[in-house]
């Protein structure tokens, strides 16, 4: 199972911009930025790209992909333990 972590809050604060300002720059709400920062929502590849352009870095510098040993709910329900 792949888990996506991110450094969005750290990067945003280093630029001194609010969630609302970042949302305005990439065309989403403050709530969407908050949900991404708290890892409750994973952005589309297009939104991740737009965010990376704000910080002038690669997507992989913001969004960190990790492999988890934990099984997903779908795997557990299929008996893939």
Legacy VTK file of the C-alpha trace (Angstrom):
# vtk DataFile Version 3.0
C-alpha trace
ASCII
DATASET POLYDATA
POINTS 81 float
0.000 0.000 0.000
1.343 3.426 -0.968
0.989 6.295 1.504
1.429 9.892 0.389
2.916 12.279 2.920
3.643 15.912 2.168
5.721 18.924 3.155
3.135 21.440 1.968
2.623 23.288 5.254
6.364 23.649 5.822
6.938 25.007 2.309
3.906 27.290 2.449
4.978 28.780 5.768
8.542 29.268 4.498
7.102 31.493 1.753
4.967 33.316 4.314
1.667 32.652 2.555
-1.627 31.529 4.019
-3.673 28.509 3.010
-6.126 30.889 1.381
-3.401 32.609 -0.638
-2.010 29.276 -1.838
-5.517 28.139 -2.737
-6.028 31.299 -4.785
-2.745 30.702 -6.615
-3.696 27.157 -7.634
-7.462 27.579 -7.993
-8.796 25.688 -4.961
-10.308 26.636 -1.612
-8.492 27.161 1.668
-10.290 24.063 2.916
-8.789 21.982 0.091
-5.285 23.179 0.982
-5.954 22.354 4.642
-7.167 18.859 3.715
-4.027 18.254 1.663
-1.748 19.533 4.434
-3.411 17.286 7.014
-3.264 14.336 4.598
-7.035 13.905 4.511
-7.056 14.470 0.753
-4.618 13.542 -2.015
-4.502 16.090 -4.824
-4.841 15.201 -8.487
-1.618 15.092 -10.459
-2.611 18.399 -12.067
-3.140 20.120 -8.721
0.124 18.670 -7.393
1.846 20.049 -10.505
0.339 23.519 -9.984
1.399 23.480 -6.331
4.942 22.471 -7.279
5.150 25.434 -9.658
4.247 27.844 -6.846
7.233 26.548 -4.878
9.452 26.213 -7.969
10.276 22.585 -7.232
9.430 19.073 -8.367
6.271 17.303 -7.210
8.452 14.740 -5.406
9.945 17.540 -3.282
6.492 18.223 -1.821
4.699 14.888 -1.957
6.545 11.915 -0.496
5.503 8.440 -1.554
6.072 5.696 1.025
5.266 2.006 1.016
3.331 0.866 4.080
3.245 -2.621 5.505
-0.340 -1.952 6.571
-2.973 -3.590 4.412
-5.713 -1.519 2.831
-9.362 -2.141 3.698
-9.872 -3.651 0.230
-7.011 -6.095 0.782
-8.335 -7.056 4.203
-11.855 -7.647 2.886
-10.491 -9.902 0.143
-8.504 -11.932 2.684
-5.173 -10.710 1.373
-3.617 -10.492 4.831
LINES 1 82
81 0 1 2 3 4 5 6 7 8 9 10 11 12 13 14 15 16 17 18 19 20 21 22 23 24 25 26 27 28 29 30 31 32 33 34 35 36 37 38 39 40 41 42 43 44 45 46 47 48 49 50 51 52 53 54 55 56 57 58 59 60 61 62 63 64 65 66 67 68 69 70 71 72 73 74 75 76 77 78 79 80
